């Protein structure tokens, strides 16, 4: 075979195997042997299907299926389609939705609109997913989408280390979008992305040293902000508010039913993040100790918050309420906490859309009573993890025995 035809033969073979590898990658992502957990997207997904909204670019189509978790390339393609030009994502969509061509065109058309957020567990799950999708398929566009999302996370961080609810912030009538926001694990979700990079998780192996240095610096600043925002009353460290002012770092109002308070639900993943740190310093140890002591003091016994399906259906401007919620006394109930506790007094706290402070869930209107999660079991995970953590990092100071 002449040199000319030998070269042509090699090119044909190379093209064949390149095509074969691409097909093999798609097959790997869809053959049922590989899948990526979609549960981190559940908050936004549920909002898309359950709430009435005029702000969504596209609405759910009735009777449409979802992509299976094994359909990695299809889901990753959806994630790239929803990604906006600045690298972030809007909230309250289903990344597993089987989209129509018309829906896809609408999503392409709004890419320049920067309603990008960390709210309702948005952006950080997409970055993790694309990293995992690339590690499985080696499809370059997933890597590039992940890097763009990571750059968005780094750009959105305040100089004081915090992250806002939205970046860029929403117009002036939503000032709380600028606040440092722990709600819906937005902040902690971002920190877990950065921690995964710092911990050298295999699905982030494609990052270079410069990207890793930036992630480490952002994590350290984020950790410092967590420690600085922890609420201290009469010299005693407690927990965190859902949101903190981005300048003063003090607890702040968000929506009219989300007052400055001690947030038992949102603080729990913060403490679990702190407890996961290797070789915590004295400040982190003190932070965990204060929060654990608070959770133990704030626990509620013999109480359940139940959904009552016998209540008549109620349709508000936001959603259809198929049940009501009420509190019952139960000697066998597990420990429970209210989502909010009042600053200074520690009393269980509730709030209607009017902004009125209330002290019993039953005093709320039906829309807020059944449309918001007022009780939580989240701190139990912290109390369960504490004994092992305490023996390792604070062997001489068990705050549950004091």
C-alpha positions, 0 to 999 in steps of 0.5 A: 500500500502506497504512503498516500493510501496508507494515510487515507486508510488511517484517517478512515480508521480514526474517524470510525473509532471516533464515531464509535466512541461518541456512540459508546458514550451516549450508550453508556449514559443511557444503558441503565448502568449509569445514572445520576441522582436527581433528588437535589433538584426536587425543590425546584421541580415541585415548585414548577408542577405545584404552584401557579405562576405567570413568571415561568417562561414555559409551563408544564405540559399535561401528560408529559413524561420525565426522562429517567435518571439513566438518560444522562445525556438528555437531562444534561442537554436540558440543563444546558438549555435552561442555563442562562448566558451568565452561567447561572440558572433560573428556578422552578423548572424540571430538569427531567422534563421531556420538552417540546420543540416549542418549549426548547425554542422559548428557552433559547430565546430567554438565555440573555434574561439573567433571572439567575438564582440559588433559591429553591436549590438552584444552580449548585445541583446543575453544576454538580450534575454537569460535572458528573455527566462529563465524567461519565460521557466525556462530552465536552459541552457538559464540561464547558457548561459546568465551568461556566456555572462555576464561574457564575458561583465565584462571580456572585460571591460578595467580598464578605464571603456570602452569596445573595439569593439572586445574582444579579439582584432582582429590581428594587421591589425585591430588596431581599434578593440581595441578602445573604441567603441560607434558605433552601440550602442555597448557600450550603449547596454552593459551599458543598460544590466548592468542598467537593472540589477541595476534597478532590472528588473524581467528578471534578478531576478535569479542573486545573490548579488555577480553578482549584485555587479559586474554589479554595479561596471562595470556600474559605471566605464563605466559611468565614461569613458563616461564622460571622453571621451566626447569631449571638445573644447575650454572648451565647452563640445560637444559630442563623437566620434564613437571610442576613443583611449583605452589609451589616450581616444582621438577621433580616426580613425577606418576604413578608412571612419570613421575619428575622428569627432563629432559623432551625430548619435552614441552620441544620445543613449549615451545622452539618457542613461545619461538622464535616470539616476535617481538622476544624479550628476553635472557631468552627468547634465553638460554632457547632457547640453553640448551635447544638446546644440551641437545638437541644434547648429549642426541641419540642416534645409530644407534638406532631404537625399533620396534614389533614386531607379531610379539610375542604380544598382551597384554591389560592392565587398561588396553588391548590391546597388539597389539605390543611395543617394542624398540630396534635398532641402525641406522646410517641411523636419524635422531636420536632422544631418550629421553623422559626424561633423568635429572637431573644425570647426563643418562642415559636414564631409564625407569620402571615403574608400581612407581616403580622407576627403570630405565635400559633400556627392555627392563627395563620390564614389557610393559604400560609398555614398549608402553603409553608413548612412551619415545623421541621425535623431537620435538627435531629440529623445534627443531634444524631451526628453530634456524639461522634463529632463531639468525641473527636473534636470536643471530648471534654465538653458535651453540651448535651450533658450541661 
